[in-house]
Amino acid sequence: MEKEETLNLIAAAQKGDDAACEQLLSANSPLIKSVIRRYKNKCVEYDDLYQLGCVGFIKAIKNFSFEYEVRFSTYAVPMIAGEVKRFLRDDGPVKVSRGTKSAAIKIAKFTELYKKEHGESPTIETIANEFDIEASEAVFIMDSCHYPVSIYESSDDSGRTLMDKLPSSENEEEKLDKMMLKQIINELSPRDKKIILLRYFADKTQSEVARALSVSQVQISRLESKILGRIRSRYGD
């Protein structure tokens, strides 16, 4: 969808045009799915996650200002993620104790290893014997977190997750964060972009950036504060 068409639909949706809102939702469904993918298997059904993502997207439509010098998708991503995170933090499904979550993750890990070694899933009795618990307790633990449990949950007191232990160079959350950061930087003016890139990617001091831009260090300090302030106000969770 072209930028001008998107802005026209947003303007219409903000005036109460439900058809325009539906069109925006349909066109941006891949964006919503890419954001909620990071929260899969967190004891919330995928369809519910998608609905939460849609709620966040609609809020982005409602609150988007045409004075923002950013693409709408850049503004919408943190709004979508924020809606899901608020639900998981404040509302969420039935709460499960940390001990039960930890046990469920250990069972999930054992099950995956067992399947690799034996070519089939372990029986409830096998799991119960492995962890020295009753079969009914094993069923309760697995069902409590809608097994399989999330690889993003902590599996022990160290705080490390299963994702931390997998041989993967980058997880979905890191990919999303990089995508958001790239979008945000690309929306900055050439001068502001240069300041941020030099300060936070080239690791230059304010004085070095000032010399590169032929301005004073005080000016760079003020500009940097304004840039970061605008970013926080628009994309802060």
C-alpha positions in Angstrom: 0.0 0.0 0.0 1.4 3.4 -1.0 2.2 6.0 1.7 -0.4 8.5 0.3 -3.1 5.9 0.2 -2.3 4.8 3.8 -2.5 8.4 5.0 -5.8 8.9 3.3 -7.2 5.8 4.8 -5.9 6.8 8.3 -7.6 10.2 7.9 -10.9 8.5 6.9 -10.6 6.0 9.8 -10.0 8.8 12.3 -13.3 10.4 11.1 -15.2 7.2 11.8 -14.9 5.3 8.5 -15.0 1.6 9.6 -14.4 0.4 6.0 -11.1 2.4 5.9 -10.1 0.9 9.2 -10.8 -2.6 8.0 -8.8 -1.9 4.8 -5.9 -0.8 6.9 -6.1 -3.9 9.1 -6.2 -6.2 6.1 -3.3 -4.5 4.3 -1.2 -4.5 7.5 -2.0 -8.0 8.7 1.5 -9.3 7.9 3.0 -6.5 10.0 0.7 -7.4 13.0 1.7 -11.1 12.6 5.4 -10.3 12.5 5.1 -8.4 15.8 3.0 -10.9 17.7 5.2 -13.8 16.6 7.6 -13.0 19.4 4.9 -13.7 22.0 3.8 -17.1 20.7 3.6 -19.9 23.3 3.3 -17.5 26.2 0.1 -19.3 27.5 -2.1 -17.2 25.1 -3.8 -18.6 22.0 -2.4 -17.3 18.7 -5.9 -16.0 17.7 -6.1 -14.0 21.0 -2.6 -12.6 20.4 -3.7 -11.5 16.9 -6.7 -9.8 18.3 -4.6 -8.0 20.8 -2.3 -6.9 18.0 -5.3 -5.6 16.1 -6.4 -3.6 19.1 -2.9 -2.0 19.3 -3.0 -1.3 15.6 -6.4 0.4 15.9 -5.0 2.5 18.7 -2.1 3.5 16.5 -4.6 4.6 13.8 -6.5 6.7 16.4 -3.4 8.3 17.9 -1.3 8.8 14.8 -0.6 12.4 14.0 0.2 13.7 10.5 2.7 16.0 12.0 4.9 13.0 12.8 7.7 12.8 10.3 7.6 9.0 10.3 6.0 6.1 8.4 2.8 4.9 10.0 4.2 1.3 10.2 7.1 2.6 12.3 4.7 4.3 14.7 2.4 1.2 14.8 4.9 -1.5 15.7 5.6 -0.4 19.3 1.8 0.3 19.8 1.0 -3.3 18.7 3.8 -4.8 20.9 2.8 -2.6 23.8 -0.8 -3.8 23.7 0.3 -7.5 23.9 2.9 -6.8 26.6 0.3 -4.9 28.8 -2.1 -7.9 28.5 0.6 -10.4 29.5 1.8 -8.2 32.3 -1.5 -6.9 33.8 -4.3 -9.3 32.7 -3.1 -12.4 31.0 -4.5 -15.9 31.4 -4.6 -17.8 34.7 -1.4 -17.2 36.6 1.0 -20.1 37.0 3.5 -20.4 39.8 7.2 -20.0 38.9 7.9 -23.5 40.1 5.3 -25.0 37.8 6.5 -23.0 34.8 10.1 -24.2 35.5 8.9 -27.8 35.7 6.9 -27.5 32.5 9.9 -26.1 30.6 12.1 -28.9 31.9 9.5 -31.4 30.8 9.4 -29.7 27.4 13.1 -29.9 27.0 13.2 -33.6 28.0 10.4 -34.3 25.6 12.3 -32.7 22.7 15.5 -34.6 23.5 13.5 -37.9 23.9 11.8 -37.4 20.5 15.2 -36.9 18.8 16.7 -40.0 20.4 13.7 -42.3 20.1 11.7 -40.9 17.2 8.6 -40.6 19.2 7.2 -38.6 22.1 7.6 -40.0 25.6 4.5 -41.4 27.4 3.1 -39.7 30.5 4.5 -42.6 32.6 8.0 -42.1 31.0 7.9 -38.4 31.9 6.6 -39.1 35.4 9.4 -41.6 36.0 12.1 -39.2 34.6 11.1 -36.5 37.1 10.0 -38.8 39.9 6.5 -37.4 40.1 3.0 -38.9 39.8 1.5 -39.2 36.3 -1.4 -36.9 37.3 1.1 -34.3 38.4 3.0 -34.5 35.1 -0.3 -34.0 33.2 -1.2 -31.0 35.4 2.2 -29.4 34.9 2.1 -29.7 31.1 -1.5 -28.6 30.9 -0.9 -25.5 33.2 1.1 -23.7 30.5 -0.6 -25.1 27.5 2.4 -27.3 26.6 4.6 -26.8 24.7 5.8 -24.0 26.9 7.6 -20.9 25.6 11.3 -21.1 24.8 11.4 -17.5 26.1 10.5 -18.5 29.7 13.2 -18.9 32.3 14.0 -22.6 32.9 16.1 -22.3 36.1 17.1 -19.9 38.8 19.9 -18.4 36.6 17.2 -16.7 34.5 18.5 -18.2 31.3 15.8 -19.3 28.8 15.7 -22.2 26.4 16.3 -19.7 23.6 19.5 -18.7 25.3 20.7 -22.3 25.1 19.7 -22.9 21.5 22.4 -22.6 18.8 20.7 -19.6 17.1 22.5 -16.4 16.2 19.4 -14.2 16.5 15.9 -14.7 17.9 12.6 -13.2 16.7 12.7 -10.4 19.4 16.1 -9.3 18.3 15.0 -9.2 14.7 12.0 -7.1 15.5 14.0 -4.7 17.6 16.5 -4.3 14.8 13.7 -3.7 12.3 12.1 -1.1 14.5 15.5 0.6 15.1 16.2 0.7 11.4 12.8 2.2 10.6 13.2 4.8 13.3 16.7 5.9 12.2 15.6 6.0 8.5 12.8 8.4 9.4 15.2 11.0 10.9 16.4 14.0 9.0 19.9 13.6 7.4 21.5 15.8 10.2 19.7 13.9 13.1 20.5 10.6 11.5 24.2 11.5 11.3 24.3 12.6 14.9 22.7 9.3 16.1 24.8 7.1 13.9 28.0 8.8 15.0 27.1 8.9 18.7 25.7 5.4 19.1 27.1 3.3 16.3 30.5 4.9 15.6 30.9 5.5 19.4 32.0 9.1 18.9 32.0 11.7 21.7 29.8 14.8 21.5 33.0 16.8 20.8 34.0 14.6 17.9 30.5 14.8 16.4 30.5 18.6 16.9 33.8 18.8 14.9 32.4 16.6 12.2 29.3 18.8 11.8 31.2 22.1 12.4 29.1 23.1 15.4 29.7 23.5 19.1 29.6 20.6 21.6 26.7 22.4 23.4 24.6 22.4 20.2 25.2 18.7 19.7 24.2 18.0 23.3 21.0 19.9 22.9 20.2 18.3 19.5 20.9 14.8 20.8 18.6 15.4 23.8 15.8 16.6 21.5 16.2 13.7 19.1 16.1 11.1 21.8 13.2 12.9 23.5 11.1 12.8 20.2 11.9 9.1 19.8 10.9 8.3 23.4 7.6 10.3 23.1 6.6 8.6 19.9 7.8 5.0 20.5 8.1 4.7 24.3 6.3 1.7 25.8 
